Amino acid sequence: MKTFPQPIILAGALALLSGCASDVLNVQGSAVVTTQIAGQTPTRMGFDFARVTALEAGSGFTGSCTRVADRWEVQIARESPGSAEFKRFTLSIPVPTTGLTRESPTANFVVGDSTFSATGTCVDSTTTVSDGLHVITRCTGMRATGDSRVADADVNVVLTHCALD
């Protein structure tokens, strides 16, 4: 009986494990929030995913991308944000229906202790890609309770391995 050296077995096991890892949600692109108090210089902060980034524990970010009824639900969060940083965002994007006017998504952008919310003030042109979504959303004039700042946000990310069924 012929035996195979252990390195070949190890390489095969690693190949199988890397195939399983392909189900992890990945992101590439950016999400930027600009806050401003009237008469002052705007503050710009964001998430920059210049390379494809796995949204899993230990990567610095976590996230989800699912379909719930007739909406796509997207969330990306920084794992250990500073107290004044852009911490996370959530988008609830209506799935486009042929022949009907596209609804505006709802959004929440958390900066420090403030949650800037948008309902009806976002423009969206999100589309599906082979295994996920290309999210393009711009929200303007967002307010947060107890915060004098006004926020605008631009999200342009490609998410792969979304649960869209």
Z-matrix of the N, CA and C atoms (Angstrom, degrees):
N
C 1 1.428
C 2 1.523 1 108.31
N 3 1.306 2 115.32 1 130.63
C 4 1.455 3 120.29 2 -178.18
C 5 1.526 4 109.49 3 -86.95
N 6 1.316 5 116.81 4 135.49
C 7 1.464 6 120.84 5 176.91
C 8 1.521 7 108.79 6 -109.36
N 9 1.332 8 115.24 7 150.14
C 10 1.449 9 120.60 8 179.70
C 11 1.514 10 108.93 9 -101.31
N 12 1.290 11 116.28 10 143.75
C 13 1.468 12 118.74 11 178.00
C 14 1.541 13 110.31 12 -63.24
N 15 1.301 14 116.32 13 149.63
C 16 1.467 15 121.63 14 -178.94
C 17 1.519 16 114.21 15 -58.01
N 18 1.338 17 121.64 16 -34.95
C 19 1.463 18 119.12 17 179.99
C 20 1.534 19 112.93 18 -58.51
N 21 1.328 20 118.41 19 -34.32
C 22 1.463 21 121.04 20 178.74
C 23 1.525 22 109.72 21 -68.09
N 24 1.312 23 117.40 22 -41.10
C 25 1.461 24 121.16 23 178.15
C 26 1.524 25 109.67 24 -64.08
N 27 1.323 26 117.09 25 -43.83
C 28 1.454 27 121.37 26 179.19
C 29 1.533 28 110.85 27 -62.48
N 30 1.319 29 117.66 28 -42.70
C 31 1.464 30 120.64 29 179.17
C 32 1.522 31 110.57 30 -62.58
N 33 1.329 32 117.44 31 -40.13
C 34 1.467 33 120.83 32 177.73
C 35 1.518 34 111.57 33 -64.18
N 36 1.323 35 116.47 34 -42.08
C 37 1.467 36 120.34 35 179.05
C 38 1.530 37 110.56 36 -64.27
N 39 1.318 38 117.39 37 -41.38
C 40 1.464 39 120.71 38 178.06
C 41 1.522 40 111.30 39 -64.38
N 42 1.317 41 117.62 40 -37.89
C 43 1.466 42 120.71 41 178.05
C 44 1.524 43 110.34 42 -63.41
N 45 1.331 44 117.18 43 -41.58
C 46 1.463 45 120.36 44 178.07
C 47 1.519 46 111.16 45 -64.86
N 48 1.324 47 117.29 46 -42.73
C 49 1.463 48 120.70 47 179.71
C 50 1.520 49 111.61 48 -64.86
N 51 1.327 50 117.35 49 -39.25
C 52 1.457 51 118.66 50 -179.44
C 53 1.518 52 110.55 51 -67.20
N 54 1.324 53 119.00 52 -29.51
C 55 1.460 54 122.07 53 175.75
C 56 1.514 55 110.65 54 -65.80
N 57 1.321 56 118.49 55 -37.23
C 58 1.457 57 121.63 56 178.24
C 59 1.516 58 110.69 57 -68.25
N 60 1.318 59 116.99 58 -35.95
C 61 1.457 60 120.69 59 -177.67
C 62 1.517 61 112.36 60 -66.56
N 63 1.338 62 117.95 61 -15.65
C 64 1.456 63 120.22 62 -177.33
C 65 1.525 64 112.65 63 -68.92
N 66 1.325 65 118.95 64 -9.40
C 67 1.455 66 121.41 65 177.83
C 68 1.521 67 112.91 66 -84.86
N 69 1.321 68 118.01 67 -1.65
C 70 1.463 69 122.16 68 179.26
C 71 1.524 70 108.50 69 -71.78
N 72 1.331 71 116.74 70 137.89
C 73 1.456 72 121.66 71 177.41
C 74 1.525 73 109.20 72 -64.84
N 75 1.326 74 115.80 73 129.17
C 76 1.461 75 121.96 74 178.93
C 77 1.515 76 109.93 75 -117.06
N 78 1.343 77 116.06 76 153.28
C 79 1.461 78 121.22 77 179.29
C 80 1.517 79 109.64 78 -137.65
N 81 1.325 80 115.25 79 147.04
C 82 1.456 81 121.82 80 169.73
C 83 1.525 82 107.07 81 -145.34
N 84 1.333 83 117.41 82 135.92
C 85 1.455 84 122.11 83 -179.48
C 86 1.513 85 110.75 84 133.46
N 87 1.349 86 116.02 85 -148.24
C 88 1.458 87 118.49 86 -178.24
C 89 1.526 88 111.38 87 -151.75
N 90 1.318 89 114.19 88 157.02
C 91 1.463 90 122.93 89 172.20
C 92 1.526 91 105.30 90 -135.08
N 93 1.329 92 116.95 91 120.72
C 94 1.463 93 121.83 92 -174.82
C 95 1.521 94 109.45 93 -125.18
N 96 1.320 95 116.03 94 134.03
C 97 1.462 96 122.55 95 175.01
C 98 1.527 97 107.47 96 -117.44
N 99 1.332 98 115.58 97 133.11
C 100 1.461 99 121.71 98 175.60
C 101 1.519 100 107.19 99 -117.47
N 102 1.328 101 116.84 100 122.27
C 103 1.469 102 121.03 101 177.89
C 104 1.527 103 108.76 102 -111.91
N 105 1.335 104 114.98 103 149.90
C 106 1.453 105 118.32 104 179.63
C 107 1.521 106 110.71 105 -153.57
N 108 1.321 107 114.16 106 140.41
C 109 1.461 108 122.24 107 169.38
C 110 1.523 109 104.82 108 -100.73
N 111 1.317 110 117.46 109 135.85
C 112 1.462 111 121.85 110 -177.60
C 113 1.525 112 111.34 111 -47.21
N 114 1.341 113 116.04 112 130.56
C 115 1.457 114 121.62 113 177.39
C 116 1.514 115 115.19 114 82.43
N 117 1.327 116 118.17 115 -1.47
C 118 1.463 117 121.16 116 -179.42
C 119 1.527 118 110.39 117 -114.37
N 120 1.320 119 115.66 118 165.66
C 121 1.457 120 121.40 119 178.89
C 122 1.528 121 110.03 120 -69.92
N 123 1.345 122 118.13 121 134.54
C 124 1.465 123 120.69 122 178.74
C 125 1.530 124 111.93 123 -65.20
N 126 1.315 125 116.08 124 150.43
C 127 1.459 126 123.00 125 174.57
C 128 1.522 127 107.86 126 -110.58
N 129 1.318 128 115.64 127 127.22
C 130 1.466 129 121.36 128 -177.12
C 131 1.525 130 108.77 129 -115.16
N 132 1.332 131 116.83 130 132.01
C 133 1.464 132 121.42 131 178.51
C 134 1.523 133 108.50 132 -147.90
N 135 1.323 134 116.32 133 158.61
C 136 1.453 135 115.97 134 -179.41
C 137 1.499 136 114.91 135 -177.06
N 138 1.328 137 113.02 136 -176.50
C 139 1.463 138 122.96 137 175.07
C 140 1.520 139 106.19 138 -107.64
N 141 1.324 140 117.14 139 126.23
C 142 1.460 141 121.18 140 179.18
C 143 1.521 142 108.72 141 -119.45
N 144 1.307 143 115.03 142 110.60
C 145 1.463 144 120.94 143 179.16
C 146 1.529 145 107.45 144 -108.86
N 147 1.344 146 116.68 145 76.07
C 148 1.463 147 121.42 146 -178.11
C 149 1.528 148 111.34 147 -64.34
N 150 1.316 149 116.28 148 -31.09
C 151 1.465 150 121.88 149 176.45
C 152 1.517 151 108.34 150 -115.16
N 153 1.300 152 116.56 151 161.32
C 154 1.461 153 120.57 152 176.65
C 155 1.521 154 108.28 153 -60.10
N 156 1.325 155 116.38 154 127.16
C 157 1.462 156 122.74 155 -177.31
C 158 1.514 157 109.80 156 -123.61
N 159 1.330 158 117.02 157 130.23
C 160 1.467 159 121.55 158 175.50
C 161 1.521 160 108.29 159 -76.45
N 162 1.335 161 116.09 160 129.91
C 163 1.465 162 120.59 161 179.36
C 164 1.519 163 108.53 162 -93.00
N 165 1.337 164 114.52 163 82.69
C 166 1.460 165 120.94 164 -178.19
C 167 1.520 166 109.14 165 -145.39
N 168 1.308 167 115.39 166 159.51
C 169 1.465 168 121.03 167 179.72
C 170 1.518 169 109.82 168 -49.44
N 171 1.315 170 115.90 169 134.26
C 172 1.454 171 121.26 170 178.43
C 173 1.518 172 113.76 171 94.87
N 174 1.342 173 118.45 172 -13.45
C 175 1.463 174 120.87 173 -178.90
C 176 1.529 175 112.14 174 -88.76
N 177 1.334 176 116.37 175 -9.45
C 178 1.455 177 120.68 176 -175.96
C 179 1.521 178 112.58 177 101.11
N 180 1.338 179 115.66 178 -17.49
C 181 1.462 180 121.22 179 -178.77
C 182 1.520 181 110.09 180 -143.04
N 183 1.322 182 115.90 181 150.47
C 184 1.458 183 121.58 182 171.46
C 185 1.523 184 107.30 183 -126.71
N 186 1.311 185 116.20 184 164.59
C 187 1.455 186 117.59 185 -179.84
C 188 1.505 187 112.98 186 -169.66
N 189 1.331 188 113.72 187 172.37
C 190 1.460 189 120.65 188 175.59
C 191 1.516 190 108.56 189 -148.57
N 192 1.311 191 114.58 190 155.27
C 193 1.461 192 122.41 191 -178.74
C 194 1.519 193 106.17 192 -152.57
N 195 1.332 194 117.50 193 103.42
C 196 1.458 195 121.18 194 -175.56
C 197 1.527 196 110.43 195 -137.74
N 198 1.308 197 115.02 196 165.71
C 199 1.462 198 120.05 197 172.19
C 200 1.517 199 107.27 198 -106.57
N 201 1.335 200 115.96 199 127.75
C 202 1.456 201 122.65 200 177.19
C 203 1.529 202 106.07 201 -124.11
N 204 1.328 203 116.23 202 108.90
C 205 1.469 204 122.36 203 -176.56
C 206 1.529 205 109.07 204 56.13
N 207 1.334 206 117.60 205 -119.42
C 208 1.463 207 120.88 206 -176.96
C 209 1.528 208 112.95 207 -103.06
N 210 1.358 209 116.00 208 29.11
C 211 1.468 210 120.53 209 -179.75
C 212 1.531 211 110.46 210 -135.96
N 213 1.335 212 115.55 211 149.35
C 214 1.456 213 122.01 212 169.35
C 215 1.519 214 106.36 213 -96.49
N 216 1.316 215 117.34 214 127.95
C 217 1.466 216 123.14 215 179.75
C 218 1.529 217 108.04 216 -108.22
N 219 1.326 218 116.48 217 119.74
C 220 1.466 219 122.29 218 -177.24
C 221 1.522 220 108.81 219 -123.83
N 222 1.324 221 116.16 220 133.89
C 223 1.470 222 120.83 221 175.70
C 224 1.518 223 109.04 222 -141.55
N 225 1.325 224 115.73 223 135.46
C 226 1.466 225 121.57 224 172.29
C 227 1.519 226 106.88 225 -133.71
N 228 1.335 227 116.06 226 132.57
C 229 1.466 228 121.11 227 -177.72
C 230 1.525 229 110.55 228 -134.68
N 231 1.323 230 114.90 229 142.52
C 232 1.471 231 121.56 230 173.36
C 233 1.525 232 106.72 231 -75.41
N 234 1.343 233 117.88 232 136.34
C 235 1.467 234 120.94 233 -177.10
C 236 1.525 235 113.96 234 -67.67
N 237 1.317 236 118.42 235 -44.52
C 238 1.471 237 121.37 236 -177.58
C 239 1.515 238 109.44 237 -132.91
N 240 1.339 239 117.35 238 73.61
C 241 1.460 240 119.20 239 -176.01
C 242 1.525 241 112.55 240 -75.27
N 243 1.324 242 115.59 241 152.07
C 244 1.454 243 121.02 242 171.34
C 245 1.519 244 109.17 243 -73.55
N 246 1.307 245 117.78 244 168.48
C 247 1.462 246 120.91 245 -172.85
C 248 1.525 247 113.98 246 -66.10
N 249 1.332 248 118.67 247 -27.88
C 250 1.465 249 120.36 248 -178.21
C 251 1.528 250 113.04 249 -108.70
N 252 1.320 251 117.28 250 5.59
C 253 1.460 252 120.95 251 -175.09
C 254 1.519 253 113.39 252 -79.43
N 255 1.343 254 113.82 253 164.92
C 256 1.457 255 122.58 254 168.73
C 257 1.526 256 105.15 255 -70.14
N 258 1.335 257 117.32 256 112.23
C 259 1.464 258 122.03 257 -171.68
C 260 1.525 259 113.61 258 -92.97
N 261 1.339 260 116.42 259 -46.14
C 262 1.472 261 118.10 260 -175.94
C 263 1.522 262 109.95 261 -166.02
N 264 1.322 263 114.08 262 164.80
C 265 1.451 264 119.12 263 171.24
C 266 1.517 265 109.75 264 -141.40
N 267 1.319 266 114.91 265 152.44
C 268 1.465 267 121.53 266 173.75
C 269 1.527 268 107.27 267 -131.66
N 270 1.307 269 114.81 268 140.53
C 271 1.462 270 121.82 269 176.30
C 272 1.519 271 108.11 270 -128.42
N 273 1.306 272 115.98 271 139.31
C 274 1.458 273 122.31 272 172.41
C 275 1.521 274 105.28 273 -120.27
N 276 1.332 275 115.59 274 104.14
C 277 1.459 276 122.30 275 -169.58
C 278 1.528 277 109.63 276 -107.83
N 279 1.332 278 117.65 277 121.37
C 280 1.468 279 119.52 278 177.28
C 281 1.534 280 110.68 279 -62.72
N 282 1.324 281 116.91 280 134.31
C 283 1.459 282 121.34 281 175.41
C 284 1.529 283 106.62 282 -69.86
N 285 1.341 284 117.71 283 126.87
C 286 1.462 285 119.22 284 -178.10
C 287 1.529 286 111.48 285 -63.30
N 288 1.317 287 115.31 286 141.47
C 289 1.454 288 121.79 287 176.84
C 290 1.520 289 107.86 288 -116.48
N 291 1.311 290 117.10 289 128.54
C 292 1.455 291 122.27 290 -177.90
C 293 1.527 292 110.91 291 -54.85
N 294 1.335 293 115.14 292 129.98
C 295 1.455 294 120.78 293 175.28
C 296 1.511 295 115.68 294 84.54
N 297 1.331 296 118.02 295 -6.26
C 298 1.457 297 120.31 296 179.96
C 299 1.523 298 110.13 297 -109.13
N 300 1.315 299 116.62 298 154.32
C 301 1.460 300 121.35 299 176.42
C 302 1.520 301 108.78 300 -66.28
N 303 1.314 302 115.34 301 134.55
C 304 1.467 303 120.60 302 -178.82
C 305 1.526 304 110.16 303 -72.88
N 306 1.325 305 115.85 304 128.95
C 307 1.463 306 121.14 305 177.51
C 308 1.520 307 110.70 306 -76.29
N 309 1.323 308 116.03 307 156.89
C 310 1.451 309 122.04 308 176.20
C 311 1.527 310 109.32 309 -80.32
N 312 1.334 311 117.70 310 138.91
C 313 1.457 312 119.51 311 175.12
C 314 1.529 313 111.38 312 -72.19
N 315 1.308 314 115.71 313 162.51
C 316 1.462 315 120.55 314 169.59
C 317 1.522 316 106.74 315 -103.38
N 318 1.325 317 115.97 316 151.40
C 319 1.465 318 119.36 317 -174.09
C 320 1.516 319 111.14 318 -148.64
N 321 1.326 320 115.12 319 150.84
C 322 1.461 321 123.25 320 171.42
C 323 1.520 322 107.59 321 -135.13
N 324 1.331 323 115.69 322 129.93
C 325 1.452 324 122.43 323 177.15
C 326 1.526 325 106.81 324 -123.34
N 327 1.337 326 117.33 325 120.79
C 328 1.460 327 121.76 326 -176.38
C 329 1.528 328 108.96 327 -101.49
N 330 1.341 329 114.73 328 118.95
C 331 1.459 330 122.68 329 177.58
C 332 1.520 331 106.43 330 -123.86
N 333 1.322 332 116.58 331 117.47
C 334 1.462 333 119.60 332 -175.37
C 335 1.513 334 109.59 333 59.81
N 336 1.331 335 117.23 334 -127.57
C 337 1.463 336 121.92 335 179.34
C 338 1.527 337 112.28 336 -95.90
N 339 1.326 338 117.70 337 5.84
C 340 1.467 339 121.59 338 -175.47
C 341 1.522 340 111.41 339 -105.81
N 342 1.331 341 115.32 340 138.35
C 343 1.464 342 121.56 341 174.95
C 344 1.519 343 107.94 342 -111.06
N 345 1.331 344 114.84 343 111.57
C 346 1.462 345 121.42 344 177.63
C 347 1.526 346 107.41 345 -89.23
N 348 1.322 347 115.75 346 124.11
C 349 1.462 348 120.56 347 -174.25
C 350 1.517 349 111.27 348 -115.65
N 351 1.337 350 114.47 349 147.43
C 352 1.460 351 120.88 350 177.38
C 353 1.519 352 108.79 351 -133.03
N 354 1.308 353 115.18 352 128.15
C 355 1.455 354 122.37 353 172.52
C 356 1.518 355 106.00 354 -136.31
N 357 1.315 356 116.78 355 112.55
C 358 1.455 357 120.91 356 -179.93
C 359 1.506 358 114.81 357 83.81
N 360 1.350 359 118.53 358 1.59
C 361 1.466 360 120.69 359 -179.58
C 362 1.528 361 112.08 360 -114.97
N 363 1.324 362 116.73 361 17.02
C 364 1.464 363 120.62 362 179.26
C 365 1.525 364 109.84 363 -110.49
N 366 1.317 365 115.18 364 144.65
C 367 1.459 366 122.18 365 172.95
C 368 1.523 367 105.85 366 -111.92
N 369 1.313 368 116.27 367 134.87
C 370 1.464 369 120.03 368 -171.89
C 371 1.524 370 110.54 369 -137.92
N 372 1.332 371 115.18 370 141.45
C 373 1.467 372 120.50 371 172.42
C 374 1.529 373 109.54 372 -137.86
N 375 1.333 374 116.05 373 42.08
C 376 1.462 375 122.07 374 179.96
C 377 1.518 376 110.08 375 -65.03
N 378 1.350 377 115.61 376 140.17
C 379 1.461 378 121.48 377 177.52
C 380 1.522 379 109.37 378 -134.32
N 381 1.313 380 115.90 379 161.47
C 382 1.458 381 119.48 380 175.01
C 383 1.526 382 108.75 381 -82.58
N 384 1.339 383 114.84 382 149.76
C 385 1.459 384 123.20 383 171.14
C 386 1.519 385 105.91 384 -121.54
N 387 1.311 386 118.52 385 178.69
C 388 1.468 387 121.41 386 -171.03
C 389 1.531 388 114.70 387 -48.68
N 390 1.300 389 118.14 388 -39.79
C 391 1.463 390 120.47 389 -177.29
C 392 1.526 391 110.47 390 -138.26
N 393 1.333 392 116.70 391 38.74
C 394 1.451 393 118.10 392 -178.23
C 395 1.504 394 113.23 393 170.38
N 396 1.340 395 115.32 394 -144.77
C 397 1.456 396 122.74 395 -175.53
C 398 1.522 397 111.44 396 -133.19
N 399 1.323 398 115.94 397 146.65
C 400 1.455 399 122.23 398 165.85
C 401 1.520 400 104.55 399 -107.64
N 402 1.323 401 116.29 400 103.81
C 403 1.463 402 122.92 401 -175.35
C 404 1.527 403 109.17 402 -92.05
N 405 1.325 404 115.52 403 120.23
C 406 1.463 405 121.89 404 174.85
C 407 1.523 406 106.04 405 -128.87
N 408 1.322 407 116.19 406 104.40
C 409 1.459 408 121.65 407 -176.06
C 410 1.524 409 109.61 408 -137.08
N 411 1.334 410 116.02 409 135.65
C 412 1.471 411 121.70 410 174.93
C 413 1.521 412 107.93 411 -126.26
N 414 1.332 413 115.25 412 125.30
C 415 1.467 414 121.67 413 178.77
C 416 1.525 415 108.15 414 -118.99
N 417 1.330 416 116.94 415 135.93
C 418 1.464 417 120.56 416 -177.98
C 419 1.529 418 110.82 417 -128.37
N 420 1.321 419 114.34 418 155.72
C 421 1.456 420 121.26 419 173.92
C 422 1.513 421 115.50 420 64.97
N 423 1.331 422 116.92 421 30.77
C 424 1.468 423 120.07 422 -178.87
C 425 1.522 424 110.89 423 -76.69
N 426 1.312 425 115.47 424 145.12
C 427 1.462 426 122.87 425 178.63
C 428 1.522 427 109.77 426 -123.95
N 429 1.318 428 114.35 427 156.75
C 430 1.467 429 121.62 428 175.32
C 431 1.521 430 107.89 429 -128.12
N 432 1.306 431 116.60 430 139.44
C 433 1.469 432 121.43 431 178.79
C 434 1.528 433 110.50 432 -58.38
N 435 1.331 434 116.97 433 129.09
C 436 1.466 435 121.37 434 176.85
C 437 1.515 436 114.53 435 76.98
N 438 1.337 437 118.68 436 11.12
C 439 1.461 438 122.04 437 -178.02
C 440 1.527 439 107.74 438 -125.93
N 441 1.328 440 117.31 439 129.27
C 442 1.466 441 120.58 440 -176.94
C 443 1.530 442 113.25 441 -81.74
N 444 1.317 443 117.21 442 -5.29
C 445 1.464 444 120.43 443 -178.86
C 446 1.530 445 111.21 444 -79.05
N 447 1.322 446 114.39 445 154.81
C 448 1.460 447 122.72 446 170.30
C 449 1.527 448 105.44 447 -113.65
N 450 1.323 449 117.19 448 139.58
C 451 1.465 450 120.51 449 -176.46
C 452 1.520 451 111.74 450 -123.20
N 453 1.325 452 114.71 451 144.43
C 454 1.462 453 123.86 452 169.90
C 455 1.521 454 106.47 453 -121.41
N 456 1.311 455 116.71 454 150.03
C 457 1.471 456 119.77 455 179.78
C 458 1.513 457 110.62 456 -140.07
N 459 1.317 458 114.79 457 142.72
C 460 1.461 459 122.76 458 175.11
C 461 1.518 460 108.33 459 -126.50
N 462 1.327 461 115.97 460 122.43
C 463 1.462 462 121.56 461 177.70
C 464 1.522 463 107.67 462 -118.95
N 465 1.324 464 116.22 463 127.02
C 466 1.468 465 122.26 464 175.27
C 467 1.519 466 106.79 465 -142.71
N 468 1.328 467 116.09 466 89.34
C 469 1.456 468 121.15 467 -177.28
C 470 1.531 469 110.30 468 -132.62
N 471 1.314 470 114.89 469 150.43
C 472 1.458 471 121.93 470 170.87
C 473 1.518 472 106.84 471 -108.24
N 474 1.324 473 116.14 472 121.96
C 475 1.462 474 122.80 473 178.66
C 476 1.514 475 108.55 474 -109.37
N 477 1.320 476 117.41 475 128.34
C 478 1.465 477 120.82 476 177.11
C 479 1.518 478 109.55 477 -116.76
N 480 1.310 479 115.15 478 152.03
C 481 1.458 480 125.17 479 -176.71
C 482 1.523 481 111.04 480 72.94
N 483 1.328 482 116.21 481 39.25
C 484 1.461 483 121.55 482 175.36
C 485 1.524 484 109.64 483 -78.51
N 486 1.328 485 115.88 484 153.63
C 487 1.473 486 122.09 485 174.86
C 488 1.524 487 107.37 486 -95.32
N 489 1.333 488 117.50 487 84.73
C 490 1.461 489 121.35 488 -173.01
C 491 1.521 490 114.49 489 -100.06
N 492 1.313 491 117.91 490 4.13
C 493 1.475 492 120.14 491 -179.99
C 494 1.502 493 111.94 492 -93.01
